């Protein structure tokens, strides 16, 4: 029995060994935690000042990455520029100037009495007509818009939807408002009716103050966007406290409350009952900012016209409240993983083992500002998107989240089956062959996931063009977007395993006979 058992075990390992590609195993093995650590200790150091997009530290990181790609013999594929490793990304930096609202009896202060969501701007002071539009709902069961004209005006609306005598919401007939009572629906309805802007009041003054307190720093800070997408919003969107609605409408609070109570008690709108004019000034300053995606290109052999892209974002959020946010995990970990995977392929090429398909190693900028670098690339691709077979995106792979504190060798896989069943199958088989001790966790692998991670990193700008993607992610933790996301907290043993897994997956995609089939393309 013992001899038969040993023979069986030997046979199993023989089959597994035959299933593995020895070259893939060999060059994956060149990826080491020591090299990952060496790169990350530099890129996540205070010297790089948190790699804020368009700032000194980000440019230092770009230079470091470019030098590494160049040392590996990768080509800079951007033509007609001084530095072919850089794809310039032109951005616009927006900041608030003088912003206020003059009502009849009070001047409302920005980020104190109300705040703006989006890029609404005026040319000096503008006089605006306001119309009270009840709950801002236009529904078969209930409509605030049937008897009012709001074209070219601002509407003022309440949160949620009216209630019935028993305290239930009118349209949903339950304890929670319907979709018609959601902020997005009110915004779209106002836009459809031709309104120039909308004020939405929170349900209570306390809720307004709590929300403003939480997001004031983010909303008041300068923002970045692509310079090519700086058209003004087609509707102004402002939020305020319910206590300020009577002020805006120039009506006494008791009279306004009576009108609201009537809507709730009798389910009859009082929209149009109150109208006023205000003077509003919303000064928005715009200045150009330049940043860069960093690209390293390896040409393939017999299938060189097809391209695999391996991405990570190398920017972070910089200095906040005087503290440097080094972003060791987010996304220093992904960035140095790309550097090491590129080096492993370069070593393979040096030994005559070039990939069949070409590979673009790309670290992108502006992810923290809204996936800007990858969006720019997808709109201005260096290589045709039609020849791009897949994107493997790496964003946070150096830490362990609370759900896996007892099993650190895991990775969240997101998007692998969204567009290509073959890519998902390849990913699964590769993990079993080369990294059987790494758990593939699909907890967030859904377009409907409440955390919306599928939409929150750079792979999405490939996926929206029907290019198959895999997003490798370790989940969030207590140091996410905090000054404490430091080099010393990275688990390099785990990171080495994940880097080797991704390399093996890239190897399989780059060297398989047939291009991945996209069988779930979105129209």
N, C-alpha and C positions, 0 to 999 in steps of 0.2 A: 504493500500500500504506500509506503513511504517513497519508494522509487517512482511509482506511477504519479504520485502527487508532485514530486520534484520535476518530472518530465513534463507534466502538464503546465506547471508554472514557467518552465523554460520555454515551452512552445508559445505561451501567451506573450512573453516578453519578446520573443522572436518576431511574432506577428506585429506587435506594436512598433518594434524597431524598424521593420520593413515599411510600415505605414508612414514613418517619419522621413522627411528629406534630410539627409545627413548634413547638407550644406546649411539648411535653415537652422538646424541644431547648433552647428559649429559657430555661425556668425551671430546668432542670438546670444550665444555664450560670451561674446566679446562685450556685451552690454553689462557694465558693472556698477554696483552701488557706489564704488569709490569715484568713478568718473561722473556719475550723476551728482554726487555730493560736491565734487570739485566745481562743476559748472554752477550749481545752485547757490553755493556759498558766495559766489561773486554776484550773480544776477539778483539775489534777494538780500544783498547787503545794504546798509544805510547809504553807502556811496551812490547808489542808484535811485535814491529818493522816492521809492515806490513806483517808478516807471509810469508816471502820469502821462497820458497821451499828449503829444506835442511839446513836452517839457524836456529838460536836460537829461533826466534819468532814462527816459524812454529812448532818447537818441543814443545814449551810451549803450543801452541794451541792444539796440539795432546794430550798432557797430560791432559789438561782441559777437553777435550771432552771425553777421556777415563774414567776419574774420574766420569763424569756425567753418562755415560752409566753404569758404575759399580755400582753407587749409586742407579740406577733404578732397579738393579737386572738383567740387560741384560747380556747375556753370551758373553765371548770373544771366537769367533768360530775358530780362527786360531790355528791349532794343531802343536805340536812339537816345539814351540817357548817359550821363557821366558815370553813374554807378549802376551797373546792370543787375545788381543784387537787390536794389530797392525799387519797389513800385510806389511812387509818391501818391499819397492820399490827401487830397485837398479838403480841408474842413473849414467850418465857420464856427467861431466861438461867439456865443450870445450871452449877454449879461443885461441885467435890469438897470435902467436909469431912473428917472423920476416917474413914479407911478402912484396915482391916487384917484379917488372918485369924489366929486363934489355933489352931494345931495342938497336938498333945500335947507336942511337944518344942521347938517353935519358933513364934515369931510372924512371919508373912510380911508384908512391907511392900509396899504398893501402889506401882506404877511402879518397883519394884526387884526383887521376887521374882515378881510377877504383875501383870497389868493387866486392866482391865475394858473391854470393848467394848460400848458402849451405855449405858443409863440405869439399870442395876440399883441399887436402893437398899434399905436395911433401916430398920426403926424401932428404932434402938439396936442392941444386940448380939442376934444370933439364933443359935440352935444348929441346925446343918444336918447331916443325915445324908449321908454320901458312900458311893458304891458304885463300885467299879472295873468299868468296862464295856468292857474290852479296847480294841479299835480303834473302838468306837462304831458298828459296822456291823450292819445287819439285812438280809441278802441271801440269796437262794436258795442261793448257793454257800457262804455262811459267815454265821453270825449270832452276835453277842455278847449279844443280848437274849432269846434263847429261854427261858432258865431263871432270869432275874432280874426282880425287881419294882423299878422305879425311880420310881414315882409319888410326887410330892412331895419327891423327893430330888435331890441333885446327883450327876451321873455324872462320872467321871474317865476320860478316854480318851486314847489315844496318836494321834499323827499318822499319816497314810497308811493302809496296810492290811498284814496279815501277808504274809510272803514264803514261798515254797516253798524246798526244800532247795537248788535251783540258783540262789537269789538273786533270782528273778523275783517280782513281786507276785502274790499268790494269785488275786485276782479278775480283774485286767487281763491276767494271764499275760505281762506285759511288763516293760520297764524303768521305766515310769511307773505310778503307782497309777491305779485306775479312778475314776469319778465318786463311787463309794461311799466312797472314801478321801479325798474333798475335804472341807474344813472345813464348807462350806455343807450338804453332805449329812449330816454328823454332827450338826450343829445341828438340822436338820429332823427327823432320826430321833429324837433325844433328846426333842424337843418332842412328836412323835407318841406316844412311849411314856409321856408324862406327867411327864417330869423337870421339876423346878423350875429347874434350872440345869445348866451343863456347864463343866467344866474341860477344855481341850484343851491338851495338851503339844506344844511344837515338837519336831521330830525330834532336835535337838541343843541343848545349852545355848548354844553359840556363836550359833546361828540366833536363838534367843530374845533374847539380849542385843543382837544386831545390829538386830533388828526393833524392839525396845523403844527402843533408842538413836535410831533414825530417827524414830519416831512419838511419843515421850514428850511432846514439847512440844505437839503437836497434841491428843493424848488427855488430857493433864493440864489443858489450858487450858479456861476456861469455854466452853460451847457455847450456841448459840441454836437455838430451834425455834419453830414456831408455837404460840401459847398454846392454840389449839384442838386440838392434837394431842399433849398431854402425858401420855397414859395410859402406865403403866409397861409395859415389855417383858414379854411373856408367858413368857420364859425368860431367865435370867441367863447371860451369855456371858463367861467368863474364860479367859485364856491364861497359860500358865506354862512354865517350863523343865522338861524331863524329870527333872532332878535333884530337883525339888520334889515329884514324884508320890509317892515313898515317904514323904516328910515329911507330906503331906496324908493319906495312907492309914495312917500310923502303923505302917509295916512297914520292916524292915531292907532297905537297898538291894540286898544280895546275894539275898535271898529274892525281892524284886520282879523283879530281873533274870532269875532262874531261871524265873519264871512267864512273862515276856515271851519268853524264848528258847524255851520250850515251845510257845508259840503259833506262832512262826516255823518251828520244826523239824517240828512235827506238824500244823500248821494246825488246832489245837484251841483253842478259846477258854478262857481262864482267868477270864473275866468273872465277877464275884460272889465271887471268892476272897478279896478284900480289902474290908473295910468299916470305916468309922470315923465319928466325929463331930468337927466343928470349930465354933468360934465365929467368926462373921463380922460385921463392922460395915462398912456402906457408906453413909456419910452424904452425901446429895445435896442441895445448897441450891438453891432456885429463887426467882428474883426477876423481876418483870414488866419488860419493856422495850418501848418503843414506837418504831416506825419508820414510813416512809411510801413508798408508790408515788406518783410525780408524773405527773399526767395532763393532757394538753392535747387538746381535742376540736374537730374541724372538721366541721360538718354538711355533708352532701352535698346534691345537688339532687334529681333524679328517682328516685334509688335510695338515698335517705338512710337508709332502714331497714336497709340492709346495711352492714357495718362492716369496714374493713381496720385491723389493728393493726400499728404499727411500734414495736418494743421494743429496749431495751438496758438493761443493769444499770449503775447509777451508783455502787454500793458497791464497796469494795475491802477489803483485809485490815488496814488501819490501821498501828499502830506495833507492830513485833515486835522484841523484844530491844533496845529503845531506838532503832530505826531506822524512819524513815517509809517506808512502801511507797506511793508515789504512784499506782501503777496507771495510768500514762499510756496504755498500750496496753490493759490489762485493767482496766476497760473504759471508761477515759476516752475512747478513740478511738470506741467505739460510741456513747457518750452524746452527744458533740458532733456525731456524724454525724446522730443523730436530731434534734438542735436545728437543724442546717442544712437537713435535708430538710423539717422543719416550716416553716422560714422560706421555703423555695422554694415550698411549696404556699400559704403565706399571701400571697406576692407574686402568685401566679397568681390567687388568689381576689380580690385587690384590683383586678385587671385584668379581672374578670368571667369568670374561667376556673376556677370552683369544681369540685372533683371530683364525679362523679356519686354515688359512694358516700361515706359518712362515713368519716373517718379518726380513729383514736385514737393519738396519739403518747404513749407511756408509757415512762418510765424507772423501773425497778423496783429495789427494795431487796433485800438479803439473798441475792443469788445465790451469793455466796461461802460462805454458811452452809448451802447446800442448796436453792437455787432457791426461797427462801421467799416473796419478794414476788410472783413470778409464780404460785406455787402458791396463795397467798392470793387473788389476783385470779381465778384459774380456779375457785376454790370460792365466791367472792363477787363475781361479775362485775358491773361497772357497767352493761354492756350485755349482752343475752342472748348466750350462746355460740352459740345456734342461728342468730343473725343475723351472726355473725363469719365472714367469708369466708376470711381468711388472716392469718397473723402473719409478718412479716418481721423477723427478730431479728438484731441486729448486736452481735457480741461479739469484739473484737480485730480491727481492720482497719487498724492504723497501722504495722505492722512487716513485715519480710520474713524468712521462715524459711530455714533452711539449704538446703532443697530448691530454693528459688527465688532464691538469691543472685545469679544471673546474669539473672533475669527477674522483676523486682519487680512487674510489672503482672499480678497474678493474684489470685484469691480462691478459697478453698475453699467449695464449695456443698454443704450438708448438708441432707438431708430433703426436697428439692424434689420428688422422685418417690415419696416414701413413702406419701402419701395421695391425691395428685391428679396424674394424668398431664398434665392441662391446665396446672397451675401450672409443672410442669417444662418443658413445651414453651414456655409464655409466657416463662419465665426465659431459656431458650436463645435464642429469637427476639429478645427485648429486648436481650440482650447483643450479638447480631450487628448489630442495627440501630443501637444507640446507643453501644455501647462495644466495637467490634471489636478493640481493642488490649488488652482485658482477658481473660486466660485463666481460664476456669471449670474448676477442678480438683475432681474428684469422688473423690479418693483416700480421704477419710474418710466418704463417703456410703454408709454401710451400718449397719444395726442390729447387725451382728455385728462391726463394726470393733473391734479390740483396745483402741483408745484410748477407745472408747465416747463420742465427742464428741456423737453424736446425743442422748444422754441428759444432757449436762453443761452445757446452758445453757437459758435461759428459754423458748425455743420449745417445749421438750418438754412443758411444762405446758399448751400449746395442742394439741399433736399428740396427747396422750393423750386428748383430747376430740374427736378426729377433725377438727380444724381444720387445713387445709393450712398448711405452714410452709416457710420457707427460712431457714437459719442461715448467715450470712456470717461468715467466720473466716479469719484469716491464718496460723493454726498457732502453735505455741509456739516459744519461743526461749530463749536463755540467761538472759534477765532476767525470765522468767515467774515471778510471785509472789516477786520479789526486790526489795530496795530500789533496785535499779538500773533498774527499769522507769520511766524518766523521759521528760519532755517532749522533751528534746534528741535522743532516739533515734528519734523518730517520722518516718516518711517521708511528708510532707504531699502531695507530688506524687502518690504512689500512693493516698493516702487520699482525695484529691479525686476521682480517677477512680472509686474504689469507691463513694463517696457519690453521685456522679452516676448510676452504674449502678443503685444501689438506688432512688434517686428515680425513675428511668425505669421500673423494674419496678413500683414502687408506683403510678405514674401509669397504667400499663397495667391493673393489677388494679382500680384504683378507677374506671376509665372504660370498661372493656369492657362489651359489651351484656349478656352472660349471666354469672351467678355461676359461679365455678369449680366444676366437678363433682368431687365426692369419690368416686372410683371404686375406692379401695383402703382403705376404712374398716376399722378394727380393731374387733372385737367386744369 
